[in-house]
Amino acid sequence: MNTDRFPYEVIIHKSRHYEAEAWCRKHFGPRWAAIGNLDGRWCCFWTGRERFGGYRYHFADERDMLLFSLKWTS
């Protein structure tokens, strides 16, 4: 993933992942994918072993990251 393109990151607990992903699709459109949708404004990945039980959401725009944070990190 190109971190220059998605410089804004928010980590949420895995229990909120499916709802948060659906919310992002509704508000920001389809997520970025290495194969298929290179124009997406956001993407997400499992945090893996370094922070088990979470998902990293990356955003191209600070505004999108702020909206997401207000909704999903409280």
C-alpha positions, 0 to 999 in steps of 0.5 A: 500500500502506498502510504503517501496516498493514504497518509491518515490512519485510524485503528479501531477494534475488530468488533466494530470493523464490519459496521465501520466498513459498511459505513465507509462504503456508504459515505466514501464509496468503494474502498481502494484495492490493489487490483480493481479499484485504484481510485478509492479514497480509503482502505482497511487492513487487519492490524496483524500480530503487532496489534491483535484484534484491530483494523487499520483504516487509511484515508487519502483525505484528512476530512474523511479521517476526521469524520471516521474518527468521530463516528468510530473511535468514541 
